[in-house]
Amino acid sequence: MGGGGTGGYRNIGDVDKLLQEAKERLNTSGRKNLFISFAYEDANEVNLLRGQAKSENSEIEFNDWSVKDAFNSKNADYIKRQITERIKQSSTTVVYVSDQTKNSPWVNWEVNKSLELGKRITALHKG
């Protein structure tokens, strides 16, 4: 996947360290808006990560545009337009990588759209 990874594996227990590294990598000067791409089956773990970012002391904010609709649903074009806008508003796309990721057409589409828009991509591997 896209650049910026440290090469080491991470798990949800490393959230504080991940947030600190993300702050340093983004050279924070105010809140940064991150788009997080994940398979819907990983929503519980991702919600823990989002909760950490909601702290008033955190300079990181995740966009929440969770998609429950099938990739080829009637709403897919509308959803893609909305997600594109969210990605445009973000400085970086964080991809939560698990065994479910490879089965998600939405994650694949979001990563490709992020690359197309010139966004940084960082992977967070489920340990």
N, C-alpha and C positions, 0 to 999 in steps of 0.2 A: 504494500500500500504506500501511499504518499509519505513524504519525508517528515523529519522531525522526531521520529521515535528514538528512544534510548537503547533499544535492542533488548532490554530486560523485560521480564514478565511482570505484570502488575495484577493485583487483585483488589477487590472492593475495600479491603482493610488498609490499603495504601492511599486512601482518599486525601488525607492531609498532605502527604508528601506530593501526590499528583498535583494538588491545587497550588502548592508552593512552587513546584517546577513550572507549571503552566504560567503562573504570575511572572516568574523570572524570564521565561522564554518569550512572553508577549511584551516584556519591558513595560509593565503596567504604568499608566498615568491616568487612572480612572477605571471605571468598570469596563470590562471587555465582554463582548457578546459572543458566546460560542454556540454553534449549532451542533447538537449531538445526534448522531445517526446510530440506530440500533435496531435489532430485530425485536418485534413486539413481544416475543416470549421473554425477553430480558428486561422488561419494564420494571420489575421490582428492584433489581440491582441498580438500574439507571436512576430510579427515584431516590435511592440512598445517596447517590452522587449529587443529584440535583439539590437534595436537602442540605448537604454540606455547603453548596454554593450560595444558598439563600441567606447565609449569615450576613449581618450588616457589615462585618469586617472583611468580607470577601469582595475581591475586585473582579470576580468572574460571575457571569450570568449565562445560564443555558437557555436557549430558545426551546420552548416546549410546543412541538407541532406533531404530536404522536399521530400516526396513521393506523387506523384499524381496518380501513377498507382494503379490499383486494387490489392488487396492482392494476388489474385490467377492469376494474369496476367502472360504472357509469360516471363516478365522481373523479376518476383518476386524473383527467386533464386539469380540472379545477384544483385538485390537491397539489399537483405538480407545480402549477403557477404560484400557489401560496407558499410551498416549500422553497421554490426558487427565490421568492422575495425574502424569506427568512434567512436563507443562505447568503444572499447579497448583503443583508444587514449584519452579518457575523464576520468576525475577523478570522476565525479558524473553525474547521469542522473536526470534531472529535468523534472517531468511530469506535464504538464499544464492540470489541471483537469477542465472539463466543462460538460455540459449536453451531448455534442457530444462524449466525450471520450469513454464512454461505447460502442459506436457503431463502434469504430475504431479497426479493427483487427491488424493494424500496431502498435498502441500504446500498445496493449496487447502483441504483439510479442516483441517489443522493451523493455518493462519492464521485461519480462521473460528473454530475452537475457542479459540484464543488471544484473539481479540477478545471472544468470548462470556464468557471468564473474566476480562476486564479487564486483560490483560497488555499491557505495552509491546511494540511490534513495531519492529524495526530491520532495514532491508534492507542486505545486502552484495552489491554488483553485481560479477559476474565481468567483469573488463576484457578 
